Amino acid sequence: MAGAELFDVAARKEQLKKPEYAAIREACMAPEKSVDDEIPEPVDGLKETEGYGTDRSVSEYAWFMLVHGGRALADNPDSAKLVKKGLLTWADANALSETEKVHDAYYALKRALLPIMVSYTIVKADMTKEERKKIEQWIDPLVRKVDHKFDGDVDLNNHRYLADSVLTLWGDLIGDKGLYKKGKERFEIALDQMRPDGSLPLETRRGARALWYMRQSVADLTLIAEIYARNGEDLYSLKRDGKSLPLMVNYFVSAVRSPKLILQYASENYIPGPSKNFLKQDMDFLATRGGRRHYMAFSHIYIHHFGLTETSSARLNGLMQETGFNELPLIDDYVGSNATCIWGQP
């Protein structure tokens, strides 16, 4: 497990050179003119925000890493240099180290850490031992910072799924078994929390954003499952009292197609987000967000793992053929990458 990678970087680089992968390689280089070549200024720390939402001061840096990380994977030397320089610049500044110990600031930090870590995975083989040491000494305390309990629902819901995906990925990358095992522990807890129909109680109660948070939880758990799959352990098919990730995905797809399935839970209207009308589910996650990120990027990972013979994967693929797969590439901080570039197939 020590020093493993989320995916085989060298093998994927070679695969992307094949003629049949030309469209995927092109997706690695997209979106054009969407990011500057100037490294965003380091941010000392993230802060608590008023009302709904999180500190967005790190979002441009995360986007910089997401875009140039994909281009670096496609063997673009300029982007590879920018990723390395961007990592070293923020490491030298000890960026994000002054993040306030409040759940929304930590949430923003978790989201930023995934693109940082995946982009580091892509370029680290071409970095010196000293450079890798500097970057890892910067990232490591940030990862351990988000392993914090707030004594509330954020220790059990999508906030914690996201935290444990960060801990698992970093533990896998540096060979820390203590961090790595948190992924399986959280995965099993999620299955235990799940209802027999595949829904998650702490997410489906969120009013108009019930489906929104179901999707986010599926994304986090899919990333954890993929990390474990790379190490030979199949969480994708793990069952607890008949409950599994495919059951969760089936419920999610069914509820997207027929939102009335979730309304009995959504009616609780617990911290519903911008809208309090639970009868109208927020489906914005099916389209590119802000012209750039796409919340359904996790679907590439899930479908790549199962193929189209498994029911939940085939149904998710059908949904994406009708919606998101016409908007490639799918890039999202919740999977830390240009997912089309890493997992997309011809």
Protein Blocks (a to p, Z undefined) as FASTA:
>chain_A
ZZpafbdfklmmmmmmpmklmmmmmmmmmcehkbcfbdcdddfbacddehjdddfklmmm
mmmmmmmmmmmmnopaklmmmmmmmmmmmmmnogoklgccdfklmmmmmmmmmmmmmmmm
mmmmmpcfklmmmmmmmmmmmmmmmmccehiaklmmmmlmmmmmmmmmmmmmnopaklmm
mmmmmmmmmmmmpcfkopafklmmnojmlmmmmmmmmmmmmmmmmmmmmnopafklpcee
hiafklmmmmmmmmmmmmmlmmmmmmnopanbjblclklccfklmpcehhiacfklmmmm
mmmmnommbmklmmmmmmmmmmmmmmcccddfklopafklmmgcZZ
